[in-house]
Amino acid sequence: MSVPFNNPLPIPVLGFCAYSGTGKTTLLKKLIPELNHRGLRLAVVKHAHHNFDVDIPGKDSYEMRKAGARQMLVASHVRWALMTEDPVEDAPELPHLLAQIEADKVDIVLVEGFKKLALPKIELHRAAHGKPFIHTHDDNIQAIACCDETELPSDLRRLDINDVGQIADFVIEYANNWRPCTPSLPLAPECGCELDTSKTLSVRQGIDKILSYVTPVSASEEVAIDDSTDRVLAEDAISPVDVPQHTNSAMDGFAFAYSDPMLASYTLVGDVMAGHSYQGTLKPGEAVRIMTGAPMPEGADTVQMKEMAEDRGDAVSFQGKISLGQHVRQAGEDIAKDHTALGAGNRLKAAHQGMLASLGFGRLPVYRRPKVAVFSTGDEVCQPGEPLKPNCIYDSNRFTIKSMVKQLGCEVIDLGIIEDSEAALIDALQGAAQQADVVISSGGVSVGDADFIKLALAKVGQINFWRINMRPGRPLAFGQIGDSLFFGLPGNPVAVMVSFMQFVQPALRKLAGELEWAPTLVPAIADCALRSRSGRTEFTRGIYHLGSDGRLHVTSTGAQGSGMLSSMVKGNCLIVIAEKDEQLNVGDTVYIQPFSDLL
């Protein structure tokens, strides 16, 4: 039976499994250089069934580890290794091991062993060994590399165990087709999409249904880069230059032509400052003083830092090991000319703007801002700044919604407070739909007799009234008025913010043209007991911090009433308690949704 693989990395992981003696290591020793030759950067995780040493007795690293160091990191300019003493009863957990990989430096992780774990694998099999198949009880097998004598069911991908090129083709095909997915617990909270009820929807079902109605805007305009903050890029930004534009020095030092062996001394023939160049070609045995960022002279390919050089005025000699091309940044190694620097669909922030400015972009094509009309309902709601009427409350929801809408780069149309009457709400909805892409109201969507918003919406548009399996924010109205989308949010202030974060935010991001956005969910250790009700997703206001153990910890803000706006001010995240959980204890792993994305 297939079990979802909890891959903590943004890159694919592919295992090689077989019984002992089949030749996993022999194959990988041939496959790794083949994949490297084809441009794939690899990391490898190997499962050892016994105690092992990775350093040499007598060496300092070995002696310090054996003396009792729980972790020993040894490093040089060519490699570093972290050795950890952490005895466990069973096999180490693969997700934990994978989390140690520097995913930005490799394209795929190959795993040798761990054949009992649920991860995508290639099975290796040789008929002569007489061993049983693994794929018969493991649906995670993607293909089987075997000999000609092996008989397989026709529906299983067959590879030749002796053809390294064919296996490499499959690995590259797998890497190209792999797409990251939202992991399930324990690495991320379930949203209960497996629940199917005619009365209510899970959070995941509600989001998916809403997004199915959203069509991104297509109109675009060109704006100055200064005015592009929080706008969504409408076209791929193609770099007109190489970055860096010239092959240049990464250090203050001396540029020269590498040779083996190195010369005892080099004649200094000039100085190259940043923004200037050396007019000429260096001859063998010549060097120039060079500053960080200055273009490399013709004839030079290597730089030695000034701290490892003896400058005698007209000549220089070097100390330490020197390798060809060290401390040199190649032209275009960051961004190559005529390549995509930033794809369409990215929401522009400071880092994006700085990068695009460095490429010379003064103006950028961006999608038009979605227009969002906002109003509150209820005769009990008063405008802030005016005298508070008896038995009334000040309107806070409208201001919260407007602020979040602006954070998402949308244009706000404020319609104020609409009285509790069907006629007034029909006029408000029709007028709003003529001006805006999205209409948002707060209040009037529960199950009371005086909820005029539902009656008005049913007459001017299309309504799907959903009760969501969540707290706070169970009542939610979503529908359409002509070409506009409508969101009817609850009346409780906290429920408004939580509902906006979960449902309105992804809709507005998709509408604005933002691609592949997903809410940030981060694992944390619960420092307090947390309770919910099975079958409901609970969003508890929380405060997270980095603990002395190097992990995130979280505790609730205290009382969780839906009207307690102070809890949102004190908190910095939502603690997401999945539908299947009723009780989470101190020390359990929970998932938090930081406010930093929006609030």
Secondary structure, DSSP 8 states (H G I E B T S, - for coil): --------SSS-EEEEE--TTS-HHHHHHHHHHHHHHTT--EEEEE--SS---SS-TTSHHHHHHHTT-SEEEEE-SS-EEEEE----SS---HHHHHTTS-GGG-SEEEEES-TTSSS-EEEEE-GGGT---SGGG-TTEEEEEE-TT----TTS-EEETT-HHHHHHHHHHHHHH-------TTSS----TT---SSEE-HHHHHHHHHHT------EEEEEGGG-TT-BB-S-EE-SS-BSSS-EESSSEEEE---SS--S-EEEEEEE-TT----SB--TTEEEEE-TT-B--BT--EEEEGGGEEE-SSEEEE-S---TTTTEE-TTSSB-TTSEEE-TT-B--HHHHHHHHHTT-SEEEEE---EEEEEEE-TTEE-TTS---TT-EE--HHHHHHHHHHHTT-EEEEEEEE-S-HHHHHHHHHHHHHH-SEEEEES--SSSTT-HHHHHHHHHSEEEEEEESEES--EEEEEEETTEEEEEE-SSHHHHHHHIIIIIHHHHHHHTT--S-----EEEEESS-EE--TTSEEEEEEEEEE-TTSSEEEEE-S---TT-HHHHHH-SEEEEE-TT-SEE-TT-EEEEEEGGGT-
